[in-house]
């Protein structure tokens, strides 16, 4: 990727910061996702109840499921940020459009 001389190396620094943040975030997600849901299930889908239950130390099912999905997103983001990642092939160039002129001879309507 080309850029101006004043910002050379910014992408590698940003990549390193994101990977460091992912390293610190993954253990939390794994801990929340691996623990079974617990606590009273008075409300199974309300985000407010899930936050309140998490603050009380319970593991609501919503928090467990969110941690599972976030783990998948972290894995995908980590794969995208790998330095050894295989570059995606560029799309094939579009073929030129051939225009064909059609004349209707003796066509009745």
N, CA, C and O atoms as CSV, one atom per row, in Angstrom:
chain,resi,resn,atom,element,x,y,z
A,1,UNK,N,N,0.851,-1.165,0.000
A,1,UNK,CA,C,0.000,0.000,0.000
A,1,UNK,C,C,0.898,1.229,0.000
A,1,UNK,O,O,1.843,1.316,0.784
A,2,UNK,N,N,0.608,2.153,-0.860
A,2,UNK,CA,C,1.418,3.355,-0.924
A,2,UNK,C,C,0.727,4.454,-0.139
A,2,UNK,O,O,-0.498,4.468,-0.017
A,3,UNK,N,N,1.506,5.359,0.384
A,3,UNK,CA,C,0.974,6.474,1.153
A,3,UNK,C,C,1.966,7.606,1.129
A,3,UNK,O,O,3.000,7.528,0.466
A,4,UNK,N,N,1.653,8.649,1.847
A,4,UNK,CA,C,2.588,9.768,1.879
A,4,UNK,C,C,3.746,9.431,2.811
A,4,UNK,O,O,3.623,8.567,3.679
A,5,UNK,N,N,4.848,10.106,2.629
A,5,UNK,CA,C,6.065,9.806,3.383
A,5,UNK,C,C,5.900,10.086,4.874
A,5,UNK,O,O,6.566,9.456,5.695
A,6,UNK,N,N,5.024,11.020,5.235
A,6,UNK,CA,C,4.825,11.357,6.635
A,6,UNK,C,C,4.120,10.265,7.430
A,6,UNK,O,O,4.175,10.270,8.660
A,7,UNK,N,N,3.462,9.333,6.753
A,7,UNK,CA,C,2.707,8.282,7.431
A,7,UNK,C,C,3.215,6.890,7.101
A,7,UNK,O,O,2.479,5.913,7.240
A,8,UNK,N,N,4.446,6.789,6.671
A,8,UNK,CA,C,4.957,5.468,6.336
A,8,UNK,C,C,5.037,4.629,7.605
A,8,UNK,O,O,5.466,5.115,8.652
A,9,UNK,N,N,4.636,3.403,7.512
A,9,UNK,CA,C,4.672,2.506,8.651
A,9,UNK,C,C,3.443,2.586,9.540
A,9,UNK,O,O,3.334,1.828,10.504
A,10,UNK,N,N,2.520,3.481,9.240
A,10,UNK,CA,C,1.327,3.626,10.072
A,10,UNK,C,C,0.460,2.373,10.023
A,10,UNK,O,O,-0.109,1.970,11.037
A,11,UNK,N,N,0.358,1.759,8.856
A,11,UNK,CA,C,-0.483,0.562,8.755
A,11,UNK,C,C,0.091,-0.582,9.580
A,11,UNK,O,O,-0.670,-1.326,10.199
A,12,UNK,N,N,1.394,-0.740,9.605
A,12,UNK,CA,C,1.974,-1.816,10.412
A,12,UNK,C,C,1.836,-1.516,11.900
A,12,UNK,O,O,1.631,-2.434,12.694
A,13,UNK,N,N,1.944,-0.243,12.294
A,13,UNK,CA,C,1.736,0.123,13.696
A,13,UNK,C,C,0.291,-0.113,14.112
A,13,UNK,O,O,0.029,-0.626,15.200
A,14,UNK,N,N,-0.636,0.258,13.256
A,14,UNK,CA,C,-2.053,0.049,13.547
A,14,UNK,C,C,-2.365,-1.437,13.634
A,14,UNK,O,O,-3.115,-1.865,14.511
A,15,UNK,N,N,-1.796,-2.221,12.734
A,15,UNK,CA,C,-1.989,-3.673,12.770
A,15,UNK,C,C,-1.483,-4.244,14.095
A,15,UNK,O,O,-2.143,-5.092,14.696
A,16,UNK,N,N,-0.323,-3.787,14.551
A,16,UNK,CA,C,0.254,-4.273,15.810
A,16,UNK,C,C,-0.630,-3.908,17.003
A,16,UNK,O,O,-0.790,-4.713,17.920
A,17,UNK,N,N,-1.200,-2.715,17.001
A,17,UNK,CA,C,-2.075,-2.287,18.098
A,17,UNK,C,C,-3.347,-3.128,18.126
A,17,UNK,O,O,-3.795,-3.549,19.192
A,18,UNK,N,N,-3.928,-3.369,16.953
A,18,UNK,CA,C,-5.154,-4.172,16.887
A,18,UNK,C,C,-4.875,-5.602,17.327
A,18,UNK,O,O,-5.671,-6.185,18.063
A,19,UNK,N,N,-3.768,-6.172,16.893
A,19,UNK,CA,C,-3.435,-7.535,17.315
A,19,UNK,C,C,-3.192,-7.614,18.818
A,19,UNK,O,O,-3.563,-8.605,19.446
A,20,UNK,N,N,-2.582,-6.597,19.400
A,20,UNK,CA,C,-2.382,-6.557,20.848
A,20,UNK,C,C,-3.721,-6.478,21.577
A,20,UNK,O,O,-3.930,-7.157,22.582
A,21,UNK,N,N,-4.620,-5.651,21.067
A,21,UNK,CA,C,-5.957,-5.553,21.674
A,21,UNK,C,C,-6.695,-6.881,21.570
A,21,UNK,O,O,-7.381,-7.279,22.512
A,22,UNK,N,N,-6.566,-7.568,20.447
A,22,UNK,CA,C,-7.212,-8.873,20.289
A,22,UNK,C,C,-6.621,-9.894,21.255
A,22,UNK,O,O,-7.345,-10.729,21.796
A,23,UNK,N,N,-5.304,-9.830,21.473
A,23,UNK,CA,C,-4.662,-10.737,22.425
A,23,UNK,C,C,-5.229,-10.563,23.829
A,23,UNK,O,O,-5.376,-11.539,24.565
A,24,UNK,N,N,-5.544,-9.342,24.199
A,24,UNK,CA,C,-6.086,-9.083,25.537
A,24,UNK,C,C,-7.581,-9.357,25.619
A,24,UNK,O,O,-8.094,-9.669,26.694
A,25,UNK,N,N,-8.281,-9.247,24.504
A,25,UNK,CA,C,-9.732,-9.405,24.482
A,25,UNK,C,C,-10.152,-10.868,24.385
A,25,UNK,O,O,-11.192,-11.250,24.921
A,26,UNK,N,N,-9.357,-11.684,23.710
A,26,UNK,CA,C,-9.706,-13.093,23.507
A,26,UNK,C,C,-9.888,-13.886,24.800
A,26,UNK,O,O,-10.862,-14.632,24.898
A,27,UNK,N,N,-9.004,-13.769,25.800
A,27,UNK,CA,C,-9.216,-14.555,27.025
A,27,UNK,C,C,-10.532,-14.230,27.725
A,27,UNK,O,O,-11.162,-15.118,28.301
A,28,UNK,N,N,-10.948,-12.984,27.683
A,28,UNK,CA,C,-12.221,-12.603,28.297
A,28,UNK,C,C,-13.373,-13.276,27.573
A,28,UNK,O,O,-14.285,-13.815,28.200
A,29,UNK,N,N,-13.324,-13.240,26.247
A,29,UNK,CA,C,-14.383,-13.884,25.463
A,29,UNK,C,C,-14.411,-15.383,25.696
A,29,UNK,O,O,-15.483,-15.974,25.822
A,30,UNK,N,N,-13.243,-15.998,25.754
A,30,UNK,CA,C,-13.188,-17.441,25.982
A,30,UNK,C,C,-13.745,-17.800,27.349
A,30,UNK,O,O,-14.449,-18.800,27.489
A,31,UNK,N,N,-13.436,-16.991,28.364
A,31,UNK,CA,C,-13.926,-17.269,29.706
A,31,UNK,C,C,-15.448,-17.141,29.757
A,31,UNK,O,O,-16.123,-18.008,30.312
A,32,UNK,N,N,-15.986,-16.077,29.188
A,32,UNK,CA,C,-17.438,-15.872,29.204
A,32,UNK,C,C,-18.135,-16.919,28.353
A,32,UNK,O,O,-19.187,-17.428,28.740
A,33,UNK,N,N,-17.559,-17.252,27.189
A,33,UNK,CA,C,-18.190,-18.220,26.298
A,33,UNK,C,C,-18.105,-19.648,26.787
A,33,UNK,O,O,-18.950,-20.468,26.428
A,34,UNK,N,N,-17.103,-19.971,27.602
A,34,UNK,CA,C,-16.944,-21.348,28.047
A,34,UNK,C,C,-17.762,-21.665,29.292
A,34,UNK,O,O,-18.083,-22.826,29.542
A,35,UNK,N,N,-18.097,-20.660,30.062
A,35,UNK,CA,C,-18.891,-20.891,31.263
A,35,UNK,C,C,-20.353,-21.091,30.873
A,35,UNK,O,O,-20.875,-20.374,30.020
A,36,UNK,N,N,-21.003,-22.054,31.491
A,36,UNK,CA,C,-22.416,-22.270,31.172
A,36,UNK,C,C,-23.266,-21.120,31.695
A,36,UNK,O,O,-22.911,-20.448,32.663
A,37,UNK,N,N,-24.381,-20.915,31.036
A,37,UNK,CA,C,-25.301,-19.875,31.475
A,37,UNK,C,C,-25.823,-20.244,32.854
A,37,UNK,O,O,-26.095,-21.410,33.138
A,38,UNK,N,N,-25.957,-19.239,33.701
A,38,UNK,CA,C,-26.437,-19.498,35.051
A,38,UNK,C,C,-27.355,-18.374,35.486
A,38,UNK,O,O,-27.483,-17.352,34.812
A,39,UNK,N,N,-27.975,-18.580,36.599
A,39,UNK,CA,C,-28.840,-17.549,37.157
A,39,UNK,C,C,-30.274,-17.735,36.732
A,39,UNK,O,O,-30.569,-18.526,35.836
A,40,UNK,N,N,-31.161,-17.010,37.373
A,40,UNK,CA,C,-32.571,-17.135,37.025
A,40,UNK,C,C,-32.824,-16.628,35.619
A,40,UNK,O,O,-32.238,-15.635,35.189
A,41,UNK,N,N,-33.680,-17.302,34.925
A,41,UNK,CA,C,-33.955,-16.919,33.531
A,41,UNK,C,C,-35.289,-16.192,33.451
A,41,UNK,O,O,-36.203,-16.634,32.756
A,42,UNK,N,N,-35.399,-15.068,34.169
A,42,UNK,CA,C,-36.637,-14.309,34.145
A,42,UNK,C,C,-36.831,-13.642,32.788
A,42,UNK,O,O,-37.958,-13.492,32.318
A,43,UNK,N,N,-35.744,-13.250,32.172
A,43,UNK,CA,C,-35.810,-12.623,30.854
A,43,UNK,C,C,-34.639,-13.163,30.041
A,43,UNK,O,O,-33.483,-12.993,30.429
A,44,UNK,N,N,-34.925,-13.797,28.939
A,44,UNK,CA,C,-33.874,-14.474,28.181
A,44,UNK,C,C,-33.318,-13.642,27.037
A,44,UNK,O,O,-32.250,-13.959,26.515
A,45,UNK,N,N,-34.016,-12.585,26.636
A,45,UNK,CA,C,-33.548,-11.892,25.445
A,45,UNK,C,C,-33.359,-10.389,25.619
A,45,UNK,O,O,-32.902,-9.726,24.688
A,46,UNK,N,N,-33.689,-9.842,26.755
A,46,UNK,CA,C,-33.583,-8.397,26.965
A,46,UNK,C,C,-32.135,-8.019,27.259
A,46,UNK,O,O,-31.558,-8.526,28.221
A,47,UNK,N,N,-31.534,-7.144,26.459
A,47,UNK,CA,C,-30.146,-6.750,26.697
A,47,UNK,C,C,-29.957,-6.081,28.062
A,47,UNK,O,O,-28.920,-6.270,28.698
A,48,UNK,N,N,-30.928,-5.315,28.514
A,48,UNK,CA,C,-30.818,-4.654,29.806
A,48,UNK,C,C,-30.752,-5.675,30.938
A,48,UNK,O,O,-29.934,-5.553,31.849
A,49,UNK,N,N,-31.625,-6.688,30.871
A,49,UNK,CA,C,-31.592,-7.741,31.889
A,49,UNK,C,C,-30.272,-8.512,31.830
A,49,UNK,O,O,-29.737,-8.906,32.867
A,50,UNK,N,N,-29.752,-8.725,30.632
A,50,UNK,CA,C,-28.488,-9.440,30.487
A,50,UNK,C,C,-27.340,-8.651,31.106
A,50,UNK,O,O,-26.473,-9.229,31.762
A,51,UNK,N,N,-27.330,-7.330,30.902
A,51,UNK,CA,C,-26.281,-6.489,31.486
A,51,UNK,C,C,-26.399,-6.484,33.006
A,51,UNK,O,O,-25.396,-6.608,33.709
A,52,UNK,N,N,-27.613,-6.342,33.510
A,52,UNK,CA,C,-27.815,-6.347,34.962
A,52,UNK,C,C,-27.409,-7.687,35.571
A,52,UNK,O,O,-26.801,-7.727,36.641
A,53,UNK,N,N,-27.743,-8.778,34.893
A,53,UNK,CA,C,-27.357,-10.094,35.396
A,53,UNK,C,C,-25.843,-10.255,35.384
A,53,UNK,O,O,-25.271,-10.827,36.312
A,54,UNK,N,N,-25.192,-9.755,34.339
A,54,UNK,CA,C,-23.725,-9.849,34.270
A,54,UNK,C,C,-23.085,-9.028,35.385
A,54,UNK,O,O,-22.070,-9.435,35.950
A,55,UNK,N,N,-23.673,-7.872,35.705
A,55,UNK,CA,C,-23.158,-7.057,36.806
A,55,UNK,C,C,-23.344,-7.757,38.159
A,55,UNK,O,O,-22.550,-7.550,39.077
A,56,UNK,N,N,-24.380,-8.576,38.281
A,56,UNK,CA,C,-24.601,-9.329,39.518
A,56,UNK,C,C,-23.694,-10.546,39.603
A,56,UNK,O,O,-23.663,-11.223,40.631
A,57,UNK,N,N,-22.957,-10.832,38.539
A,57,UNK,CA,C,-22.047,-11.975,38.549
A,57,UNK,C,C,-22.641,-13.221,37.922
A,57,UNK,O,O,-22.012,-14.279,37.935
A,58,UNK,N,N,-23.825,-13.115,37.382
A,58,UNK,CA,C,-24.453,-14.258,36.720
A,58,UNK,C,C,-23.953,-14.331,35.280
A,58,UNK,O,O,-23.371,-13.375,34.766
A,59,UNK,N,N,-24.178,-15.433,34.658
A,59,UNK,CA,C,-23.820,-15.608,33.247
A,59,UNK,C,C,-25.102,-15.866,32.463
A,59,UNK,O,O,-25.489,-17.016,32.255
A,60,UNK,N,N,-25.762,-14.787,32.027
A,60,UNK,CA,C,-26.990,-14.993,31.260
A,60,UNK,C,C,-26.682,-15.617,29.892
A,60,UNK,O,O,-25.588,-15.456,29.350
A,61,UNK,N,N,-27.653,-16.316,29.364
A,61,UNK,CA,C,-27.461,-17.008,28.085
A,61,UNK,C,C,-27.115,-16.019,26.971
A,61,UNK,O,O,-26.328,-16.339,26.081
A,62,UNK,N,N,-27.695,-14.827,27.017
A,62,UNK,CA,C,-27.405,-13.827,25.991
A,62,UNK,C,C,-25.925,-13.451,25.995
A,62,UNK,O,O,-25.322,-13.317,24.930
A,63,UNK,N,N,-25.333,-13.280,27.175
A,63,UNK,CA,C,-23.916,-12.929,27.257
A,63,UNK,C,C,-23.050,-14.060,26.727
A,63,UNK,O,O,-22.041,-13.807,26.067
A,64,UNK,N,N,-23.424,-15.293,27.002
A,64,UNK,CA,C,-22.665,-16.445,26.519
A,64,UNK,C,C,-22.725,-16.507,25.000
A,64,UNK,O,O,-21.711,-16.732,24.340
A,65,UNK,N,N,-23.909,-16.307,24.453
A,65,UNK,CA,C,-24.052,-16.353,22.981
A,65,UNK,C,C,-23.317,-15.195,22.305
A,65,UNK,O,O,-22.698,-15.379,21.257
A,66,UNK,N,N,-23.384,-14.008,22.902
A,66,UNK,CA,C,-22.645,-12.876,22.340
A,66,UNK,C,C,-21.150,-13.129,22.364
A,66,UNK,O,O,-20.440,-12.758,21.429
A,67,UNK,N,N,-20.666,-13.760,23.428
A,67,UNK,CA,C,-19.238,-14.076,23.515
A,67,UNK,C,C,-18.846,-15.088,22.440
A,67,UNK,O,O,-17.762,-14.994,21.863
A,68,UNK,N,N,-19.715,-16.047,22.173
A,68,UNK,CA,C,-19.425,-17.030,21.115
A,68,UNK,C,C,-19.304,-16.343,19.759
A,68,UNK,O,O,-18.380,-16.627,18.996
A,69,UNK,N,N,-20.230,-15.448,19.459
A,69,UNK,CA,C,-20.196,-14.746,18.167
A,69,UNK,C,C,-19.007,-13.792,18.093
A,69,UNK,O,O,-18.368,-13.676,17.048
A,70,UNK,N,N,-18.712,-13.114,19.191
A,70,UNK,CA,C,-17.572,-12.199,19.202
A,70,UNK,C,C,-16.267,-12.959,19.010
A,70,UNK,O,O,-15.338,-12.447,18.385
A,71,UNK,N,N,-16.187,-14.179,19.543
A,71,UNK,CA,C,-14.989,-14.999,19.345
A,71,UNK,C,C,-14.798,-15.305,17.866
A,71,UNK,O,O,-13.674,-15.268,17.365
A,72,UNK,N,N,-15.871,-15.604,17.173
A,72,UNK,CA,C,-15.785,-15.844,15.734
A,72,UNK,C,C,-15.334,-14.605,14.980
A,72,UNK,O,O,-14.532,-14.697,14.050
A,73,UNK,N,N,-15.848,-13.442,15.379
A,73,UNK,CA,C,-15.430,-12.199,14.727
A,73,UNK,C,C,-13.962,-11.891,14.992
A,73,UNK,O,O,-13.248,-11.429,14.101
A,74,UNK,N,N,-13.514,-12.145,16.214
A,74,UNK,CA,C,-12.108,-11.913,16.548
A,74,UNK,C,C,-11.212,-12.835,15.722
A,74,UNK,O,O,-10.164,-12.416,15.231
A,75,UNK,N,N,-11.629,-14.079,15.573
A,75,UNK,CA,C,-10.857,-15.028,14.774
A,75,UNK,C,C,-10.762,-14.566,13.317
A,75,UNK,O,O,-9.695,-14.632,12.706
A,76,UNK,N,N,-11.880,-14.102,12.771
A,76,UNK,CA,C,-11.870,-13.616,11.387
A,76,UNK,C,C,-11.009,-12.365,11.242
A,76,UNK,O,O,-10.285,-12.220,10.257
A,77,UNK,N,N,-11.085,-11.465,12.215
A,77,UNK,CA,C,-10.275,-10.254,12.165
A,77,UNK,C,C,-8.795,-10.577,12.273
A,77,UNK,O,O,-7.974,-9.987,11.571
A,78,UNK,N,N,-8.453,-11.510,13.149
A,78,UNK,CA,C,-7.060,-11.911,13.299
A,78,UNK,C,C,-6.535,-12.513,11.992
A,78,UNK,O,O,-5.407,-12.232,11.587
A,79,UNK,N,N,-7.351,-13.337,11.336
A,79,UNK,CA,C,-6.929,-13.943,10.068
A,79,UNK,C,C,-6.726,-12.870,8.992
A,79,UNK,O,O,-5.822,-12.969,8.163
A,80,UNK,N,N,-7.577,-11.851,9.022
A,80,UNK,CA,C,-7.443,-10.782,8.028
A,80,UNK,C,C,-6.210,-9.928,8.269
A,80,UNK,O,O,-5.663,-9.346,7.332
A,81,UNK,N,N,-5.770,-9.852,9.518
A,81,UNK,CA,C,-4.632,-9.002,9.842
A,81,UNK,C,C,-3.294,-9.722,9.799
A,81,UNK,O,O,-2.248,-9.102,9.994
A,82,UNK,N,N,-3.318,-11.010,9.546
A,82,UNK,CA,C,-2.053,-11.746,9.504
A,82,UNK,C,C,-1.159,-11.179,8.412
A,82,UNK,O,O,-1.613,-10.887,7.306
A,83,UNK,N,N,0.084,-11.031,8.732
A,83,UNK,CA,C,1.017,-10.466,7.753
A,83,UNK,C,C,1.320,-11.450,6.644
A,83,UNK,O,O,1.651,-11.047,5.530
A,84,UNK,N,N,1.210,-12.738,6.935
A,84,UNK,CA,C,1.502,-13.750,5.931
A,84,UNK,C,C,0.270,-14.110,5.115
A,84,UNK,O,O,0.285,-15.083,4.362
A,85,UNK,N,N,-0.778,-13.343,5.258
A,85,UNK,CA,C,-2.034,-13.666,4.584
A,85,UNK,C,C,-1.837,-13.653,3.072
A,85,UNK,O,O,-1.113,-12.820,2.527
A,86,UNK,N,N,-2.483,-14.571,2.428
A,86,UNK,CA,C,-2.427,-14.657,0.974
A,86,UNK,C,C,-3.253,-13.503,0.405
A,86,UNK,O,O,-4.416,-13.344,0.778
A,87,UNK,N,N,-2.690,-12.711,-0.472
A,87,UNK,CA,C,-3.467,-11.606,-1.028
A,87,UNK,C,C,-4.626,-12.132,-1.865
A,87,UNK,O,O,-4.501,-13.131,-2.573
A,88,UNK,N,N,-5.728,-11.455,-1.768
A,88,UNK,CA,C,-6.890,-11.865,-2.545
A,88,UNK,C,C,-6.642,-11.546,-4.008
A,88,UNK,O,O,-6.123,-10.481,-4.342
A,89,UNK,N,N,-7.009,-12.466,-4.871
A,89,UNK,CA,C,-6.779,-12.207,-6.290
A,89,UNK,C,C,-7.673,-11.072,-6.771
A,89,UNK,O,O,-8.821,-10.936,-6.348
A,90,UNK,N,N,-7.124,-10.272,-7.656
A,90,UNK,CA,C,-7.934,-9.186,-8.202
A,90,UNK,C,C,-8.955,-9.772,-9.162
A,90,UNK,O,O,-8.692,-10.781,-9.815
A,91,UNK,N,N,-10.112,-9.146,-9.247
A,91,UNK,CA,C,-11.133,-9.678,-10.142
A,91,UNK,C,C,-10.651,-9.637,-11.593
A,91,UNK,O,O,-9.865,-8.774,-11.985
A,92,UNK,N,N,-11.135,-10.574,-12.355
A,92,UNK,CA,C,-10.759,-10.636,-13.769
A,92,UNK,C,C,-11.233,-9.361,-14.463
A,92,UNK,O,O,-12.310,-8.847,-14.162
A,93,UNK,N,N,-10.431,-8.859,-15.383
A,93,UNK,CA,C,-10.858,-7.647,-16.085
A,93,UNK,C,C,-12.130,-7.926,-16.880
A,93,UNK,O,O,-12.314,-9.001,-17.451
A,94,UNK,N,N,-12.976,-6.943,-16.896
A,94,UNK,CA,C,-14.242,-7.087,-17.613
A,94,UNK,C,C,-13.975,-7.213,-19.110
A,94,UNK,O,O,-13.143,-6.510,-19.685
A,95,UNK,N,N,-14.703,-8.124,-19.704
A,95,UNK,CA,C,-14.545,-8.284,-21.160
A,95,UNK,C,C,-15.219,-7.116,-21.852
A,95,UNK,O,O,-16.246,-6.622,-21.388
A,96,UNK,N,N,-14.642,-6.669,-22.965
A,96,UNK,CA,C,-15.272,-5.551,-23.678
A,96,UNK,C,C,-16.635,-5.976,-24.219
A,96,UNK,O,O,-16.834,-7.120,-24.629
A,97,UNK,N,N,-17.537,-5.051,-24.208
A,97,UNK,CA,C,-18.893,-5.313,-24.684
A,97,UNK,C,C,-18.919,-5.118,-26.191
A,97,UNK,O,O,-18.485,-4.089,-26.711
A,98,UNK,N,N,-19.426,-6.109,-26.868
A,98,UNK,CA,C,-19.540,-6.012,-28.322
A,98,UNK,C,C,-20.971,-5.621,-28.642
A,98,UNK,O,O,-21.913,-6.344,-28.318
A,99,UNK,N,N,-21.120,-4.505,-29.263
A,99,UNK,CA,C,-22.455,-4.017,-29.619
A,99,UNK,C,C,-22.788,-4.501,-31.031
A,99,UNK,O,O,-22.000,-4.360,-31.966
A,100,UNK,N,N,-23.951,-5.060,-31.141
A,100,UNK,CA,C,-24.411,-5.578,-32.434
A,100,UNK,C,C,-25.638,-4.788,-32.839
A,100,UNK,O,O,-26.623,-4.711,-32.104
A,101,UNK,N,N,-25.560,-4.208,-34.012
A,101,UNK,CA,C,-26.684,-3.428,-34.532
A,101,UNK,C,C,-27.669,-4.383,-35.212
A,101,UNK,O,O,-27.280,-5.179,-36.067
A,102,UNK,N,N,-28.921,-4.300,-34.834
A,102,UNK,CA,C,-29.945,-5.179,-35.398
A,102,UNK,C,C,-30.971,-4.323,-36.119
A,102,UNK,O,O,-31.526,-3.380,-35.556
A,103,UNK,N,N,-31.215,-4.675,-37.395
A,103,UNK,CA,C,-32.251,-3.993,-38.167
A,103,UNK,C,C,-33.374,-4.966,-38.428
A,103,UNK,O,O,-33.147,-6.106,-38.834
A,104,UNK,N,N,-34.569,-4.516,-38.195
A,104,UNK,CA,C,-35.721,-5.371,-38.452
A,104,UNK,C,C,-36.213,-5.050,-39.855
A,104,UNK,O,O,-36.595,-3.920,-40.156
A,105,UNK,N,N,-36.195,-6.019,-40.665
A,105,UNK,CA,C,-36.608,-5.856,-42.050
A,105,UNK,C,C,-37.938,-6.568,-42.214
A,105,UNK,O,O,-38.056,-7.768,-41.965
A,106,UNK,N,N,-38.913,-5.823,-42.627
A,106,UNK,CA,C,-40.216,-6.414,-42.897
A,106,UNK,C,C,-40.937,-6.869,-41.635
A,106,UNK,O,O,-41.830,-7.713,-41.709
A,107,UNK,N,N,-40.580,-6.348,-40.524
A,107,UNK,CA,C,-41.246,-6.743,-39.289
A,107,UNK,C,C,-42.613,-6.082,-39.214
A,107,UNK,O,O,-42.750,-4.884,-39.463
A,108,UNK,N,N,-43.613,-6.866,-38.872
A,108,UNK,CA,C,-44.973,-6.337,-38.753
A,108,UNK,C,C,-45.326,-6.235,-37.286
A,108,UNK,O,O,-44.928,-7.059,-36.463
A,109,UNK,N,N,-46.066,-5.221,-36.995
A,109,UNK,CA,C,-46.493,-5.042,-35.609
A,109,UNK,C,C,-47.935,-5.236,-35.443
A,109,UNK,O,O,-48.450,-5.118,-34.331
